[in-house]
Amino acid sequence: MAQSILQRRLVDVSERLKRLRAELAVTEEQLAFLEEEAESARLRALMAETPLGDVEARETRRHADAQGKHRDALARSIADLVAEQDSLLDRMSAEMTNQ
């Protein structure tokens, strides 16, 4: 593969990694907040012993769980991009050695 194509792909992967890492940082902050809210709602539901409190606690937990799944998906995407970046760097290195 031409060196310029590898370089362009490497720059693209690097930019995507930067965006995903920034999104992951925000997602983790949001997840921490939602986890705290879910725990508070659970405790309120225990104290209130009302059906409405249980509904609120379940809904809050669902939001936290969904955010956790989103965080996990971002982490997998980042891992995939890091692997792609490593592969591209290896190919560039091999091509430079062969020249």
Secondary structure, DSSP 8 states (H G I E B T S, - for coil): --HHHHHHHHHHHHHHHHHHHHHHHHHHHHHHHHHHHHHHHHHHHHHH--HHHHHHHHHHHHHHHHHHHHHHHHHHHHHHHHHHHHHHHHHHHHHHHH-
